[in-house]
Amino acid sequence: MVRYDLRHLHESFYDKMMDLLENETKKGEVAIFLFEIGDFSPIQKTADLVKEAGHELLNSLKFNEVDWTISVRRKK
């Protein structure tokens, strides 16, 4: 399991998240991504990106007032 903090990227974290998932995570490994939500639109977009890439979204939850965490298992 690996954890990536993408809060410093604000609303432009999608490309970095997918790059890390595809290139820095081992097949079958779980990655935890922490990002800022602002409005709630990034939540659905991250779920859609993960699904479209064929990975498995394991968990999605509010971390605190401004941050969100998702857990993703990279496809095998």
N, CA, C and O atoms as a Maestro MAE file, in Angstrom:
{
 s_m_m2io_version
 :::
 2.0.0
}

f_m_ct {
 s_m_title
 :::
 protein
 m_atom[304] {
  # First column is atom index #
  i_m_mmod_type
  r_m_x_coord
  r_m_y_coord
  r_m_z_coord
  i_m_residue_number
  s_m_chain_name
  s_m_pdb_residue_name
  s_m_pdb_atom_name
  i_m_atomic_number
  :::
  1 25 0.848 -1.167 0.000 1 A "MET " " N  " 7
  2 3 0.000 0.000 0.000 1 A "MET " " CA " 6
  3 2 0.898 1.236 0.000 1 A "MET " " C  " 6
  4 15 1.885 1.320 0.731 1 A "MET " " O  " 8
  5 25 0.515 2.196 -0.854 2 A "VAL " " N  " 7
  6 3 1.252 3.456 -0.923 2 A "VAL " " CA " 6
  7 2 0.270 4.609 -0.768 2 A "VAL " " C  " 6
  8 15 -0.914 4.483 -1.083 2 A "VAL " " O  " 8
  9 25 0.775 5.717 -0.286 3 A "ARG " " N  " 7
  10 3 -0.067 6.895 -0.049 3 A "ARG " " CA " 6
  11 2 0.541 8.083 -0.768 3 A "ARG " " C  " 6
  12 15 1.748 8.317 -0.708 3 A "ARG " " O  " 8
  13 25 -0.326 8.837 -1.458 4 A "TYR " " N  " 7
  14 3 0.117 10.022 -2.186 4 A "TYR " " CA " 6
  15 2 -0.709 11.222 -1.755 4 A "TYR " " C  " 6
  16 15 -1.939 11.179 -1.781 4 A "TYR " " O  " 8
  17 25 -0.042 12.274 -1.363 5 A "ASP " " N  " 7
  18 3 -0.696 13.519 -0.964 5 A "ASP " " CA " 6
  19 2 -0.676 14.465 -2.164 5 A "ASP " " C  " 6
  20 15 0.382 14.966 -2.546 5 A "ASP " " O  " 8
  21 25 -1.837 14.707 -2.750 6 A "LEU " " N  " 7
  22 3 -1.952 15.564 -3.929 6 A "LEU " " CA " 6
  23 2 -2.637 16.893 -3.608 6 A "LEU " " C  " 6
  24 15 -3.061 17.610 -4.515 6 A "LEU " " O  " 8
  25 25 -2.744 17.220 -2.326 7 A "ARG " " N  " 7
  26 3 -3.434 18.452 -1.932 7 A "ARG " " CA " 6
  27 2 -2.762 19.697 -2.482 7 A "ARG " " C  " 6
  28 15 -3.441 20.684 -2.764 7 A "ARG " " O  " 8
  29 25 -1.455 19.677 -2.640 8 A "HIS " " N  " 7
  30 3 -0.731 20.853 -3.142 8 A "HIS " " CA " 6
  31 2 -1.071 21.170 -4.601 8 A "HIS " " C  " 6
  32 15 -0.781 22.268 -5.075 8 A "HIS " " O  " 8
  33 25 -1.679 20.226 -5.312 9 A "LEU " " N  " 7
  34 3 -2.048 20.443 -6.721 9 A "LEU " " CA " 6
  35 2 -3.436 21.065 -6.861 9 A "LEU " " C  " 6
  36 15 -3.856 21.409 -7.966 9 A "LEU " " O  " 8
  37 25 -4.133 21.207 -5.765 10 A "HIS " " N  " 7
  38 3 -5.490 21.761 -5.727 10 A "HIS " " CA " 6
  39 2 -6.379 21.028 -6.718 10 A "HIS " " C  " 6
  40 15 -6.463 19.802 -6.652 10 A "HIS " " O  " 8
  41 25 -7.050 21.725 -7.640 11 A "GLU " " N  " 7
  42 3 -7.990 21.062 -8.540 11 A "GLU " " CA " 6
  43 2 -7.342 20.477 -9.791 11 A "GLU " " C  " 6
  44 15 -8.056 19.957 -10.649 11 A "GLU " " O  " 8
  45 25 -6.047 20.540 -9.927 12 A "SER " " N  " 7
  46 3 -5.383 19.961 -11.110 12 A "SER " " CA " 6
  47 2 -4.559 18.729 -10.738 12 A "SER " " C  " 6
  48 15 -3.398 18.607 -11.131 12 A "SER " " O  " 8
  49 25 -5.158 17.832 -9.990 13 A "PHE " " N  " 7
  50 3 -4.455 16.637 -9.517 13 A "PHE " " CA " 6
  51 2 -4.761 15.393 -10.344 13 A "PHE " " C  " 6
  52 15 -4.106 14.367 -10.155 13 A "PHE " " O  " 8
  53 25 -5.728 15.449 -11.249 14 A "TYR " " N  " 7
  54 3 -6.194 14.247 -11.947 14 A "TYR " " CA " 6
  55 2 -5.088 13.556 -12.752 14 A "TYR " " C  " 6
  56 15 -4.905 12.344 -12.639 14 A "TYR " " O  " 8
  57 25 -4.360 14.317 -13.558 15 A "ASP " " N  " 7
  58 3 -3.297 13.721 -14.382 15 A "ASP " " CA " 6
  59 2 -2.211 13.096 -13.514 15 A "ASP " " C  " 6
  60 15 -1.721 12.007 -13.814 15 A "ASP " " O  " 8
  61 25 -1.837 13.781 -12.443 16 A "LYS " " N  " 7
  62 3 -0.804 13.262 -11.546 16 A "LYS " " CA " 6
  63 2 -1.289 11.988 -10.853 16 A "LYS " " C  " 6
  64 15 -0.528 11.033 -10.700 16 A "LYS " " O  " 8
  65 25 -2.548 11.977 -10.438 17 A "MET " " N  " 7
  66 3 -3.106 10.802 -9.785 17 A "MET " " CA " 6
  67 2 -3.047 9.591 -10.718 17 A "MET " " C  " 6
  68 15 -2.616 8.512 -10.311 17 A "MET " " O  " 8
  69 25 -3.473 9.769 -11.952 18 A "MET " " N  " 7
  70 3 -3.472 8.656 -12.900 18 A "MET " " CA " 6
  71 2 -2.046 8.241 -13.266 18 A "MET " " C  " 6
  72 15 -1.780 7.054 -13.451 18 A "MET " " O  " 8
  73 25 -1.137 9.196 -13.373 19 A "ASP " " N  " 7
  74 3 0.262 8.882 -13.661 19 A "ASP " " CA " 6
  75 2 0.864 8.041 -12.538 19 A "ASP " " C  " 6
  76 15 1.533 7.041 -12.802 19 A "ASP " " O  " 8
  77 25 0.632 8.433 -11.313 20 A "LEU " " N  " 7
  78 3 1.136 7.675 -10.168 20 A "LEU " " CA " 6
  79 2 0.535 6.273 -10.125 20 A "LEU " " C  " 6
  80 15 1.232 5.293 -9.862 20 A "LEU " " O  " 8
  81 25 -0.751 6.194 -10.382 21 A "LEU " " N  " 7
  82 3 -1.427 4.898 -10.348 21 A "LEU " " CA " 6
  83 2 -0.887 3.974 -11.433 21 A "LEU " " C  " 6
  84 15 -0.660 2.791 -11.180 21 A "LEU " " O  " 8
  85 25 -0.683 4.494 -12.619 22 A "GLU " " N  " 7
  86 3 -0.236 3.679 -13.753 22 A "GLU " " CA " 6
  87 2 1.259 3.374 -13.724 22 A "GLU " " C  " 6
  88 15 1.677 2.310 -14.180 22 A "GLU " " O  " 8
  89 25 2.070 4.288 -13.195 23 A "ASN " " N  " 7
  90 3 3.518 4.157 -13.328 23 A "ASN " " CA " 6
  91 2 4.292 3.945 -12.032 23 A "ASN " " C  " 6
  92 15 5.419 3.451 -12.071 23 A "ASN " " O  " 8
  93 25 3.729 4.299 -10.908 24 A "GLU " " N  " 7
  94 3 4.449 4.199 -9.640 24 A "GLU " " CA " 6
  95 2 3.869 3.157 -8.695 24 A "GLU " " C  " 6
  96 15 4.422 2.899 -7.626 24 A "GLU " " O  " 8
  97 25 2.758 2.564 -9.094 25 A "THR " " N  " 7
  98 3 2.085 1.579 -8.259 25 A "THR " " CA " 6
  99 2 2.199 0.210 -8.923 25 A "THR " " C  " 6
  100 15 2.044 0.088 -10.138 25 A "THR " " O  " 8
  101 25 2.467 -0.803 -8.134 26 A "LYS " " N  " 7
  102 3 2.568 -2.164 -8.672 26 A "LYS " " CA " 6
  103 2 1.185 -2.720 -8.979 26 A "LYS " " C  " 6
  104 15 0.197 -2.311 -8.369 26 A "LYS " " O  " 8
  105 25 1.115 -3.642 -9.914 27 A "LYS " " N  " 7
  106 3 -0.152 -4.289 -10.249 27 A "LYS " " CA " 6
  107 2 -0.708 -4.984 -9.016 27 A "LYS " " C  " 6
  108 15 0.009 -5.706 -8.324 27 A "LYS " " O  " 8
  109 25 -1.987 -4.762 -8.748 28 A "GLY " " N  " 7
  110 3 -2.648 -5.346 -7.586 28 A "GLY " " CA " 6
  111 2 -2.459 -4.571 -6.298 28 A "GLY " " C  " 6
  112 15 -3.093 -4.885 -5.291 28 A "GLY " " O  " 8
  113 25 -1.595 -3.561 -6.309 29 A "GLU " " N  " 7
  114 3 -1.313 -2.774 -5.099 29 A "GLU " " CA " 6
  115 2 -2.408 -1.734 -4.876 29 A "GLU " " C  " 6
  116 15 -3.037 -1.255 -5.820 29 A "GLU " " O  " 8
  117 25 -2.617 -1.400 -3.618 30 A "VAL " " N  " 7
  118 3 -3.594 -0.371 -3.247 30 A "VAL " " CA " 6
  119 2 -2.868 0.957 -3.076 30 A "VAL " " C  " 6
  120 15 -1.837 1.041 -2.408 30 A "VAL " " O  " 8
  121 25 -3.429 1.991 -3.694 31 A "ALA " " N  " 7
  122 3 -2.899 3.349 -3.560 31 A "ALA " " CA " 6
  123 2 -3.948 4.216 -2.884 31 A "ALA " " C  " 6
  124 15 -5.132 4.140 -3.210 31 A "ALA " " O  " 8
  125 25 -3.513 5.030 -1.952 32 A "ILE " " N  " 7
  126 3 -4.393 5.973 -1.268 32 A "ILE " " CA " 6
  127 2 -4.010 7.369 -1.730 32 A "ILE " " C  " 6
  128 15 -2.850 7.770 -1.635 32 A "ILE " " O  " 8
  129 25 -5.002 8.112 -2.237 33 A "PHE " " N  " 7
  130 3 -4.775 9.465 -2.732 33 A "PHE " " CA " 6
  131 2 -5.538 10.455 -1.866 33 A "PHE " " C  " 6
  132 15 -6.725 10.278 -1.592 33 A "PHE " " O  " 8
  133 25 -4.842 11.493 -1.442 34 A "LEU " " N  " 7
  134 3 -5.435 12.562 -0.646 34 A "LEU " " CA " 6
  135 2 -5.453 13.816 -1.507 34 A "LEU " " C  " 6
  136 15 -4.419 14.210 -2.044 34 A "LEU " " O  " 8
  137 25 -6.623 14.451 -1.645 35 A "PHE " " N  " 7
  138 3 -6.741 15.656 -2.466 35 A "PHE " " CA " 6
  139 2 -7.770 16.602 -1.879 35 A "PHE " " C  " 6
  140 15 -8.609 16.200 -1.073 35 A "PHE " " O  " 8
  141 25 -7.700 17.878 -2.291 36 A "GLU " " N  " 7
  142 3 -8.666 18.886 -1.854 36 A "GLU " " CA " 6
  143 2 -9.920 18.768 -2.702 36 A "GLU " " C  " 6
  144 15 -9.840 18.527 -3.906 36 A "GLU " " O  " 8
  145 25 -11.088 18.939 -2.073 37 A "ILE " " N  " 7
  146 3 -12.317 18.801 -2.843 37 A "ILE " " CA " 6
  147 2 -12.911 20.116 -3.319 37 A "ILE " " C  " 6
  148 15 -13.529 20.141 -4.383 37 A "ILE " " O  " 8
  149 25 -12.755 21.208 -2.583 38 A "GLY " " N  " 7
  150 3 -13.451 22.441 -2.981 38 A "GLY " " CA " 6
  151 2 -14.942 22.156 -3.033 38 A "GLY " " C  " 6
  152 15 -15.564 21.909 -2.000 38 A "GLY " " O  " 8
  153 25 -15.530 22.188 -4.251 39 A "ASP " " N  " 7
  154 3 -16.890 21.676 -4.377 39 A "ASP " " CA " 6
  155 2 -16.778 20.157 -4.514 39 A "ASP " " C  " 6
  156 15 -15.668 19.625 -4.489 39 A "ASP " " O  " 8
  157 25 -17.858 19.474 -4.653 40 A "PHE " " N  " 7
  158 3 -17.799 18.017 -4.632 40 A "PHE " " CA " 6
  159 2 -17.624 17.371 -6.009 40 A "PHE " " C  " 6
  160 15 -17.659 16.145 -6.110 40 A "PHE " " O  " 8
  161 25 -17.439 18.151 -7.061 41 A "SER " " N  " 7
  162 3 -17.298 17.584 -8.406 41 A "SER " " CA " 6
  163 2 -16.071 16.694 -8.572 41 A "SER " " C  " 6
  164 15 -16.150 15.733 -9.337 41 A "SER " " O  " 8
  165 25 -14.938 16.947 -7.907 42 A "PRO " " N  " 7
  166 3 -13.786 16.049 -8.077 42 A "PRO " " CA " 6
  167 2 -14.045 14.616 -7.614 42 A "PRO " " C  " 6
  168 15 -13.380 13.691 -8.080 42 A "PRO " " O  " 8
  169 25 -14.980 14.424 -6.723 43 A "ILE " " N  " 7
  170 3 -15.236 13.091 -6.195 43 A "ILE " " CA " 6
  171 2 -15.762 12.178 -7.292 43 A "ILE " " C  " 6
  172 15 -15.256 11.072 -7.477 43 A "ILE " " O  " 8
  173 25 -16.771 12.634 -8.015 44 A "GLN " " N  " 7
  174 3 -17.314 11.817 -9.100 44 A "GLN " " CA " 6
  175 2 -16.315 11.672 -10.232 44 A "GLN " " C  " 6
  176 15 -16.217 10.607 -10.840 44 A "GLN " " O  " 8
  177 25 -15.573 12.732 -10.521 45 A "LYS " " N  " 7
  178 3 -14.595 12.661 -11.602 45 A "LYS " " CA " 6
  179 2 -13.498 11.644 -11.298 45 A "LYS " " C  " 6
  180 15 -13.082 10.908 -12.193 45 A "LYS " " O  " 8
  181 25 -13.022 11.587 -10.055 46 A "THR " " N  " 7
  182 3 -11.997 10.591 -9.712 46 A "THR " " CA " 6
  183 2 -12.560 9.178 -9.840 46 A "THR " " C  " 6
  184 15 -11.873 8.280 -10.326 46 A "THR " " O  " 8
  185 25 -13.786 8.978 -9.414 47 A "ALA " " N  " 7
  186 3 -14.411 7.654 -9.540 47 A "ALA " " CA " 6
  187 2 -14.534 7.256 -11.005 47 A "ALA " " C  " 6
  188 15 -14.278 6.106 -11.363 47 A "ALA " " O  " 8
  189 25 -14.923 8.200 -11.847 48 A "ASP " " N  " 7
  190 3 -15.051 7.925 -13.280 48 A "ASP " " CA " 6
  191 2 -13.699 7.607 -13.918 48 A "ASP " " C  " 6
  192 15 -13.597 6.676 -14.716 48 A "ASP " " O  " 8
  193 25 -12.664 8.372 -13.572 49 A "LEU " " N  " 7
  194 3 -11.328 8.132 -14.124 49 A "LEU " " CA " 6
  195 2 -10.801 6.755 -13.735 49 A "LEU " " C  " 6
  196 15 -10.246 6.035 -14.565 49 A "LEU " " O  " 8
  197 25 -10.978 6.399 -12.480 50 A "VAL " " N  " 7
  198 3 -10.508 5.101 -11.985 50 A "VAL " " CA " 6
  199 2 -11.229 3.968 -12.721 50 A "VAL " " C  " 6
  200 15 -10.600 3.006 -13.161 50 A "VAL " " O  " 8
  201 25 -12.538 4.091 -12.850 51 A "LYS " " N  " 7
  202 3 -13.331 3.055 -13.523 51 A "LYS " " CA " 6
  203 2 -12.953 2.939 -14.994 51 A "LYS " " C  " 6
  204 15 -12.772 1.831 -15.500 51 A "LYS " " O  " 8
  205 25 -12.832 4.071 -15.688 52 A "GLU " " N  " 7
  206 3 -12.486 4.068 -17.106 52 A "GLU " " CA " 6
  207 2 -11.131 3.417 -17.364 52 A "GLU " " C  " 6
  208 15 -10.925 2.794 -18.405 52 A "GLU " " O  " 8
  209 25 -10.211 3.560 -16.416 53 A "ALA " " N  " 7
  210 3 -8.873 2.972 -16.564 53 A "ALA " " CA " 6
  211 2 -8.866 1.485 -16.182 53 A "ALA " " C  " 6
  212 15 -7.858 0.801 -16.363 53 A "ALA " " O  " 8
  213 25 -9.992 0.989 -15.654 54 A "GLY " " N  " 7
  214 3 -10.087 -0.421 -15.310 54 A "GLY " " CA " 6
  215 2 -9.594 -0.777 -13.927 54 A "GLY " " C  " 6
  216 15 -9.431 -1.955 -13.611 54 A "GLY " " O  " 8
  217 25 -9.355 0.223 -13.095 55 A "HIS " " N  " 7
  218 3 -8.914 -0.023 -11.723 55 A "HIS " " CA " 6
  219 2 -10.135 -0.155 -10.818 55 A "HIS " " C  " 6
  220 15 -11.261 0.099 -11.244 55 A "HIS " " O  " 8
  221 25 -9.905 -0.551 -9.573 56 A "GLU " " N  " 7
  222 3 -10.999 -0.766 -8.630 56 A "GLU " " CA " 6
  223 2 -10.979 0.291 -7.530 56 A "GLU " " C  " 6
  224 15 -10.012 0.394 -6.776 56 A "GLU " " O  " 8
  225 25 -12.045 1.068 -7.445 57 A "LEU " " N  " 7
  226 3 -12.190 2.047 -6.369 57 A "LEU " " CA " 6
  227 2 -12.670 1.304 -5.128 57 A "LEU " " C  " 6
  228 15 -13.766 0.743 -5.119 57 A "LEU " " O  " 8
  229 25 -11.855 1.303 -4.090 58 A "LEU " " N  " 7
  230 3 -12.181 0.563 -2.873 58 A "LEU " " CA " 6
  231 2 -12.911 1.403 -1.841 58 A "LEU " " C  " 6
  232 15 -13.789 0.907 -1.135 58 A "LEU " " O  " 8
  233 25 -12.543 2.687 -1.754 59 A "ASN " " N  " 7
  234 3 -13.101 3.532 -0.713 59 A "ASN " " CA " 6
  235 2 -12.982 4.990 -1.128 59 A "ASN " " C  " 6
  236 15 -12.036 5.381 -1.813 59 A "ASN " " O  " 8
  237 25 -13.930 5.767 -0.714 60 A "SER " " N  " 7
  238 3 -13.929 7.202 -0.974 60 A "SER " " CA " 6
  239 2 -14.556 7.862 0.237 60 A "SER " " C  " 6
  240 15 -15.724 7.621 0.542 60 A "SER " " O  " 8
  241 25 -13.780 8.706 0.940 61 A "LEU " " N  " 7
  242 3 -14.332 9.318 2.143 61 A "LEU " " CA " 6
  243 2 -13.750 10.694 2.418 61 A "LEU " " C  " 6
  244 15 -12.646 11.037 1.997 61 A "LEU " " O  " 8
  245 25 -14.531 11.445 3.128 62 A "LYS " " N  " 7
  246 3 -14.126 12.786 3.526 62 A "LYS " " CA " 6
  247 2 -13.113 12.653 4.656 62 A "LYS " " C  " 6
  248 15 -13.373 11.991 5.661 62 A "LYS " " O  " 8
  249 25 -11.963 13.285 4.482 63 A "PHE " " N  " 7
  250 3 -10.881 13.189 5.452 63 A "PHE " " CA " 6
  251 2 -11.036 14.245 6.542 63 A "PHE " " C  " 6
  252 15 -10.867 13.962 7.728 63 A "PHE " " O  " 8
  253 25 -11.356 15.447 6.128 64 A "ASN " " N  " 7
  254 3 -11.643 16.548 7.054 64 A "ASN " " CA " 6
  255 2 -12.509 17.547 6.307 64 A "ASN " " C  " 6
  256 15 -13.166 17.159 5.341 64 A "ASN " " O  " 8
  257 25 -12.543 18.787 6.695 65 A "GLU " " N  " 7
  258 3 -13.441 19.760 6.067 65 A "GLU " " CA " 6
  259 2 -13.134 20.062 4.601 65 A "GLU " " C  " 6
  260 15 -14.043 20.406 3.847 65 A "GLU " " O  " 8
  261 25 -11.879 19.941 4.185 66 A "VAL " " N  " 7
  262 3 -11.521 20.310 2.807 66 A "VAL " " CA " 6
  263 2 -10.847 19.195 2.014 66 A "VAL " " C  " 6
  264 15 -10.622 19.350 0.813 66 A "VAL " " O  " 8
  265 25 -10.525 18.096 2.646 67 A "ASP " " N  " 7
  266 3 -9.763 17.041 1.979 67 A "ASP " " CA " 6
  267 2 -10.584 15.763 1.816 67 A "ASP " " C  " 6
  268 15 -11.469 15.458 2.616 67 A "ASP " " O  " 8
  269 25 -10.263 15.037 0.767 68 A "TRP " " N  " 7
  270 3 -10.940 13.777 0.459 68 A "TRP " " CA " 6
  271 2 -9.884 12.704 0.249 68 A "TRP " " C  " 6
  272 15 -8.778 13.004 -0.200 68 A "TRP " " O  " 8
  273 25 -10.208 11.475 0.564 69 A "THR " " N  " 7
  274 3 -9.293 10.354 0.392 69 A "THR " " CA " 6
  275 2 -9.979 9.270 -0.422 69 A "THR " " C  " 6
  276 15 -11.132 8.927 -0.160 69 A "THR " " O  " 8
  277 25 -9.268 8.727 -1.416 70 A "ILE " " N  " 7
  278 3 -9.775 7.561 -2.125 70 A "ILE " " CA " 6
  279 2 -8.719 6.460 -2.061 70 A "ILE " " C  " 6
  280 15 -7.517 6.723 -2.049 70 A "ILE " " O  " 8
  281 25 -9.200 5.234 -2.019 71 A "SER " " N  " 7
  282 3 -8.327 4.057 -2.061 71 A "SER " " CA " 6
  283 2 -8.633 3.320 -3.353 71 A "SER " " C  " 6
  284 15 -9.791 3.039 -3.662 71 A "SER " " O  " 8
  285 25 -7.580 3.008 -4.105 72 A "VAL " " N  " 7
  286 3 -7.732 2.385 -5.417 72 A "VAL " " CA " 6
  287 2 -6.793 1.194 -5.522 72 A "VAL " " C  " 6
  288 15 -5.620 1.275 -5.159 72 A "VAL " " O  " 8
  289 25 -7.330 0.081 -6.027 73 A "ARG " " N  " 7
  290 3 -6.466 -1.069 -6.312 73 A "ARG " " CA " 6
  291 2 -6.150 -1.036 -7.808 73 A "ARG " " C  " 6
  292 15 -7.048 -1.024 -8.650 73 A "ARG " " O  " 8
  293 25 -4.847 -1.020 -8.116 74 A "ARG " " N  " 7
  294 3 -4.436 -1.016 -9.513 74 A "ARG " " CA " 6
  295 2 -4.805 -2.339 -10.162 74 A "ARG " " C  " 6
  296 15 -4.671 -3.404 -9.558 74 A "ARG " " O  " 8
  297 25 -5.265 -2.256 -11.388 75 A "LYS " " N  " 7
  298 3 -5.661 -3.475 -12.097 75 A "LYS " " CA " 6
  299 2 -4.493 -4.431 -12.236 75 A "LYS " " C  " 6
  300 15 -3.337 -4.015 -12.310 75 A "LYS " " O  " 8
  301 25 -4.804 -5.699 -12.270 76 A "LYS " " N  " 7
  302 3 -3.757 -6.725 -12.366 76 A "LYS " " CA " 6
  303 2 -3.382 -7.001 -13.786 76 A "LYS " " C  " 6
  304 15 -2.517 -7.837 -14.045 76 A "LYS " " O  " 8
  :::
 }
 m_bond[303] {
  # First column is bond index #
  i_m_from
  i_m_to
  i_m_order
  :::
  1 1 2 1
  2 2 3 1
  3 3 4 2
  4 3 5 1
  5 5 6 1
  6 6 7 1
  7 7 8 2
  8 7 9 1
  9 9 10 1
  10 10 11 1
  11 11 12 2
  12 11 13 1
  13 13 14 1
  14 14 15 1
  15 15 16 2
  16 15 17 1
  17 17 18 1
  18 18 19 1
  19 19 20 2
  20 19 21 1
  21 21 22 1
  22 22 23 1
  23 23 24 2
  24 23 25 1
  25 25 26 1
  26 26 27 1
  27 27 28 2
  28 27 29 1
  29 29 30 1
  30 30 31 1
  31 31 32 2
  32 31 33 1
  33 33 34 1
  34 34 35 1
  35 35 36 2
  36 35 37 1
  37 37 38 1
  38 38 39 1
  39 39 40 2
  40 39 41 1
  41 41 42 1
  42 42 43 1
  43 43 44 2
  44 43 45 1
  45 45 46 1
  46 46 47 1
  47 47 48 2
  48 47 49 1
  49 49 50 1
  50 50 51 1
  51 51 52 2
  52 51 53 1
  53 53 54 1
  54 54 55 1
  55 55 56 2
  56 55 57 1
  57 57 58 1
  58 58 59 1
  59 59 60 2
  60 59 61 1
  61 61 62 1
  62 62 63 1
  63 63 64 2
  64 63 65 1
  65 65 66 1
  66 66 67 1
  67 67 68 2
  68 67 69 1
  69 69 70 1
  70 70 71 1
  71 71 72 2
  72 71 73 1
  73 73 74 1
  74 74 75 1
  75 75 76 2
  76 75 77 1
  77 77 78 1
  78 78 79 1
  79 79 80 2
  80 79 81 1
  81 81 82 1
  82 82 83 1
  83 83 84 2
  84 83 85 1
  85 85 86 1
  86 86 87 1
  87 87 88 2
  88 87 89 1
  89 89 90 1
  90 90 91 1
  91 91 92 2
  92 91 93 1
  93 93 94 1
  94 94 95 1
  95 95 96 2
  96 95 97 1
  97 97 98 1
  98 98 99 1
  99 99 100 2
  100 99 101 1
  101 101 102 1
  102 102 103 1
  103 103 104 2
  104 103 105 1
  105 105 106 1
  106 106 107 1
  107 107 108 2
  108 107 109 1
  109 109 110 1
  110 110 111 1
  111 111 112 2
  112 111 113 1
  113 113 114 1
  114 114 115 1
  115 115 116 2
  116 115 117 1
  117 117 118 1
  118 118 119 1
  119 119 120 2
  120 119 121 1
  121 121 122 1
  122 122 123 1
  123 123 124 2
  124 123 125 1
  125 125 126 1
  126 126 127 1
  127 127 128 2
  128 127 129 1
  129 129 130 1
  130 130 131 1
  131 131 132 2
  132 131 133 1
  133 133 134 1
  134 134 135 1
  135 135 136 2
  136 135 137 1
  137 137 138 1
  138 138 139 1
  139 139 140 2
  140 139 141 1
  141 141 142 1
  142 142 143 1
  143 143 144 2
  144 143 145 1
  145 145 146 1
  146 146 147 1
  147 147 148 2
  148 147 149 1
  149 149 150 1
  150 150 151 1
  151 151 152 2
  152 151 153 1
  153 153 154 1
  154 154 155 1
  155 155 156 2
  156 155 157 1
  157 157 158 1
  158 158 159 1
  159 159 160 2
  160 159 161 1
  161 161 162 1
  162 162 163 1
  163 163 164 2
  164 163 165 1
  165 165 166 1
  166 166 167 1
  167 167 168 2
  168 167 169 1
  169 169 170 1
  170 170 171 1
  171 171 172 2
  172 171 173 1
  173 173 174 1
  174 174 175 1
  175 175 176 2
  176 175 177 1
  177 177 178 1
  178 178 179 1
  179 179 180 2
  180 179 181 1
  181 181 182 1
  182 182 183 1
  183 183 184 2
  184 183 185 1
  185 185 186 1
  186 186 187 1
  187 187 188 2
  188 187 189 1
  189 189 190 1
  190 190 191 1
  191 191 192 2
  192 191 193 1
  193 193 194 1
  194 194 195 1
  195 195 196 2
  196 195 197 1
  197 197 198 1
  198 198 199 1
  199 199 200 2
  200 199 201 1
  201 201 202 1
  202 202 203 1
  203 203 204 2
  204 203 205 1
  205 205 206 1
  206 206 207 1
  207 207 208 2
  208 207 209 1
  209 209 210 1
  210 210 211 1
  211 211 212 2
  212 211 213 1
  213 213 214 1
  214 214 215 1
  215 215 216 2
  216 215 217 1
  217 217 218 1
  218 218 219 1
  219 219 220 2
  220 219 221 1
  221 221 222 1
  222 222 223 1
  223 223 224 2
  224 223 225 1
  225 225 226 1
  226 226 227 1
  227 227 228 2
  228 227 229 1
  229 229 230 1
  230 230 231 1
  231 231 232 2
  232 231 233 1
  233 233 234 1
  234 234 235 1
  235 235 236 2
  236 235 237 1
  237 237 238 1
  238 238 239 1
  239 239 240 2
  240 239 241 1
  241 241 242 1
  242 242 243 1
  243 243 244 2
  244 243 245 1
  245 245 246 1
  246 246 247 1
  247 247 248 2
  248 247 249 1
  249 249 250 1
  250 250 251 1
  251 251 252 2
  252 251 253 1
  253 253 254 1
  254 254 255 1
  255 255 256 2
  256 255 257 1
  257 257 258 1
  258 258 259 1
  259 259 260 2
  260 259 261 1
  261 261 262 1
  262 262 263 1
  263 263 264 2
  264 263 265 1
  265 265 266 1
  266 266 267 1
  267 267 268 2
  268 267 269 1
  269 269 270 1
  270 270 271 1
  271 271 272 2
  272 271 273 1
  273 273 274 1
  274 274 275 1
  275 275 276 2
  276 275 277 1
  277 277 278 1
  278 278 279 1
  279 279 280 2
  280 279 281 1
  281 281 282 1
  282 282 283 1
  283 283 284 2
  284 283 285 1
  285 285 286 1
  286 286 287 1
  287 287 288 2
  288 287 289 1
  289 289 290 1
  290 290 291 1
  291 291 292 2
  292 291 293 1
  293 293 294 1
  294 294 295 1
  295 295 296 2
  296 295 297 1
  297 297 298 1
  298 298 299 1
  299 299 300 2
  300 299 301 1
  301 301 302 1
  302 302 303 1
  303 303 304 2
  :::
 }
}
